């Protein structure tokens, strides 16, 4: 929480549950893939763990179409197998649940992936990298059950979303990862001695486990913008340093290979 250490005591201390509406994503195969908008059907992208760049905390737009095509092809093969073996298909297209706007992610949402080590994704940050290709025109998406969704409550909607998402990043990388490691260790202890211990990748299984985490936010909105600017400058500096390091290592490699 380095940023908060630079501030005065004029801080709002609040639980995640009081600051956000917290909900889980939906089961994709139970919902339609389109939503009606202004009399027309609008495609909805379903976001999964594999559609994200965990190191960058961003949606992987470059592979979103490819991932979707693979998923749909796999699902079709599974349905064909069930049909060919005369097994009962639980749901067909006519029984799919229509999507509503409430199920769609908003630019101000924050997605927490709970499969494996907790990882956070700011939708607003991701949309800055939205491709201009026709496939992503009027981009509309829904988060699957791989995610927990954080949405600011109306009485805190005046806050700088980008700054709040940065603070959520720190909580995910510290408090939630610590919770994950603690629960994972306990599960491993219980499974010790088994020939083939089977531990689910979903270790944090309930919103109840994370809703009471504390977040501290400066009450002055101008402070949010100051610290966002500071953060952005540090990110640029870090990127330049990485690029400089990469160039240096490449030069070293060329020198050693030439000898």
Residue, then its C-alpha position, 0 to 999 in steps of 0.5 A: x500500500x505504498x501510495x497510501x503511505x504518502x497521504x494524510x489521515x483523511x482516509x475512508x476505511x471501508x469493507x469491500x462489501x460496503x464499497x462494492x456490489x460483489x457478485x459471481x459470473x455466469x455459467x456460459x453454456x446456460x445462456x444465450x450468446x446474444x443480447x437485443x439492443x435497439x431492436x438488433x441482436x448484439x454479440x456477447x463475448x464470454x470471458x474465461x480465465x484463459x482469455x486474460x493476460x495474468x501478468x498484465x492484468x488485462x483482457x487478451x483481445x489478441x486471442x479472444x476470437x481464437x479462444x472462442x472458436x476452440x471452445x465452441x468447437x469443443x462444445x459442439x463435439x461434446x454435444x455430437x458425442x452425447x447425441x450419437x450415444x443417445x444420451x439425454x441432452x440437458x439443455x438445447x438452444x431453445x432452453x437457453x437463458x436470455x441475457x440481460x444488461x445486468x449480466x454484462x460487465x461495465x467499464x467500471x467493473x473489476x474482475x477477480x479470477x478465483x481459479x488458482x492464485x487470485x488475479x485481478x483485472x480492471x475492465x477500464x484498463x483493458x478497454x484502453x487496448x480494445x482493438x479497432x477491428x470490426x469483430x470488437x465493434x460495440x464490444x459487449x461481454x459477460x464474465x463467466x463463473x471463473x470470476x467474481x465481479x466488483x462494481x462500485x455502489x452508487x453512493x461511491x460512484x464519484x470516486x476515480x475508478x482507475x485509482x480504486x482499481x489500483x487499490x484493489x490490485x494491492x489487496x488481491x496481490x497481498x491479502x487475497x493471495x495470502x488467504x489463497x496460500x493459507x487455504x492451499x497449505x491447509x488442503x495439502x496438509x489434509x491430503x498428505x499421504x494420499x497416493x494421488x492427492x486431488x486439490x481443486x484449483x478453486x481454493x477461495x470458494x465463497x464471496x464470504x471469504x473476501x467481502x470483509x477485507x478492508x480497503x482504505x481510500x483518500x477522501x479527496x478526489x483530487x488525491x486520486x488523480x495525483x496518485x494516478x498520475x504518479x502511478x502512470x509515470x512510474x509504469x512508464x519508467x519501469x517499461x523504459x527500464x525493462x526495454x533498456x535491460x532487454x537491449x543490454x541483454x541482447x547486446x551481451x548475447x551478440x558479443x558472446x555468440x560472436x566469440 
